[in-house]
Amino acid sequence: MPISKEDKQKYVEQFGKDGGDTGSPKVQVAILTHRIRELTDHVKLHKKDNHTRRGLVQLVSKRKKLLKYIMRTNAESYINLIKELSIRR
């Protein structure tokens, strides 16, 4: 299931620079995290759905690359982002 407009707008307002900033890495990571959590629940329920599992792995890889970029450019915002999204412990 795709992310709703309300959820996407919430992430843009929370992590973006202005109201239309959907392309910044922080917003992209937040949206990917939302999608990853939804797909994780789906894969737990449907254990043999390998197509969705493959898509989930691709999303996790994409988020990992974006997080690596954020860490390389601004380490402080990286730390704040992973705390706000509770990605890692």
Stockholm file with secondary structure:
# STOCKHOLM 1.0

chainA/1-89         MPISKEDKQKYVEQFGKDGGDTGSPKVQVAILTHRIRELTDHVKLHKKDNHTRRGLVQLVSKRKKLLKYIMRTNAESYINLIKELSIRR
#=GR chainA/1-89 SS CCCCHHHHHHHHHHHSSSTTCCSSHHHHHHHHHHHHHHHHHHHHHCTTCHHHHHHHHHHHHHHHHHHHHHHHHCHHHHHHHHHHHTCCC
#=GC SS_cons        CCCCHHHHHHHHHHHSSSTTCCSSHHHHHHHHHHHHHHHHHHHHHCTTCHHHHHHHHHHHHHHHHHHHHHHHHCHHHHHHHHHHHTCCC
//
